[in-house]
Structure formats: structure tokens, C-alpha cells
């Protein structure tokens, strides 16, 4: 699946997106796999309460299933201005 990182998530990981082969069944499982990779992922996902996730461009919860999902995007909450 394609995983996209926005804003400070992208800055901490160092790439805007990547193809990920995963056995994860939920977003939380995917985050656990990513965090186990190396420190930059651990830093990006240290506090998931400061993140939002979209599955195939639809906002989702972190316990949402990944079956059939082609794109996962992680980003901080947006603020108006």
C-alpha cells in the first residue's frame, strides 16, 4: 500500500511517501510495524493523539481495518486561519 506523510510527520520520517508491504490488519497495527523500523518512525508516531489518518482519502479511526485499502495518509490536525 502507499503510505503518505504530511507536515511534521514527513519532516521526522524524512520522506513524503513510500510503498509499504505489511501484514497489518488495522491502522494501529501498521503504526506498530512502522515504529519498529527505526528511530525516525518512532519519533513520528510517538504520540498518535497528535495525528489524524485517512484511508483512501477518507478520515478514519486508528482501529479501522486496512483490508482493501490502497492509500494511508498520516497528518496532524488542521487548524483554520
JOJO-V879756 format. One record per backbone hydrogen bond with DSSP energy under -0.5 kcal/mol. CO is the residue of the C=O (numbers start at 0). NH is the residue of the N-H. Records with the same first field share a line. If there is no record, write none. Layout:
CO->NH  NH
This chain:
0->2  19
1->71
2->17
3->73
5->8  9
6->10
7->11
8->12
9->13
15->4
17->2
19->21
24->65
25->29
26->30
27->31
28->32
29->33
30->34
31->35
32->36
33->36  37
37->40  41
38->42
39->43
40->44
42->45
46->49
47->50
51->74
52->59
53->55  72
54->57
57->54
59->52
60->63
61->27
63->26
65->68
69->1
70->55
71->3
72->53
73->5
74->51
